[in-house]
């Protein structure tokens, strides 16, 4: 375990915004995690920061990183246990190596396996829970438990894990054979062409309301290209907020609220954030 005091969080968010945390702890095994969770009350599990906006002042928070819990344990017959800290791209690479199929539609999504499980991440009609058979979590009583998928509640970008603020430690998948390399390449290329990957961003800012696409609603409300301070609604993909170089936490919050109000006024539809916001 590594502990850092008064730690800058700016580089722990893809938006490149973040203040000074009281503590930042890098966990190296499950026992350390249990000990830290029992000791620290005001805490936040930080993944790769690909969808996390962090307040840019003083943070009375202990941030806990599970990046070192990044193992892959292949149990045979397509059953694979994966540590929460593993980069999702590494899981896709492992699927290619073993000729496993089932999550190719998610290729190119940034983030850790634990982060995607936490929010039931997905794309192009596939969600990560489609291939999960169980999830190992630490619950509100700081107890380590493995829960079968059929005993977990989850839906579009929502899980019982997120609602109850449990900590994802690992997930076990059941894959079939038949890796689809052409699907992976297609979606990686699509992301590189249609997403503003050359500017700091947090991916899709808003969930898609049922029957609608947030990007289309933002365009129809005349908000694509909208700027607030150093923040802008991307001209490449309107469901992305980008940092033009000097954006503040307040700029991002303000532009999100303006988009929600504008879309609500134009269409009557209330957008909800998909990103995670850490306030002080």
URBEL-V34850 format. One record per helix or strand of 2 or more residues. SS is the DSSP state (H for helix, E for strand). FROM is the first residue (numbers start at 1). LEN is the number of residues. If there is no record, write none. Layout:
ss=SS from=FROM len=LEN
ss=SS from=FROM len=LEN
//
This chain:
ss=E from=2 len=7
ss=H from=10 len=3
ss=E from=20 len=7
ss=H from=30 len=10
ss=E from=43 len=4
ss=E from=52 len=3
ss=E from=58 len=8
ss=E from=72 len=5
ss=E from=79 len=5
ss=H from=88 len=11
ss=E from=100 len=2
ss=H from=104 len=3
ss=H from=113 len=7
ss=E from=122 len=2
ss=E from=126 len=2
ss=H from=128 len=3
ss=E from=132 len=7
ss=E from=144 len=5
ss=H from=149 len=3
ss=E from=154 len=2
ss=E from=158 len=2
ss=H from=160 len=4
ss=E from=167 len=8
ss=E from=176 len=2
ss=H from=181 len=14
ss=E from=200 len=2
ss=H from=214 len=7
ss=E from=227 len=2
ss=E from=231 len=3
ss=E from=241 len=3
ss=H from=249 len=19
ss=E from=276 len=3
//
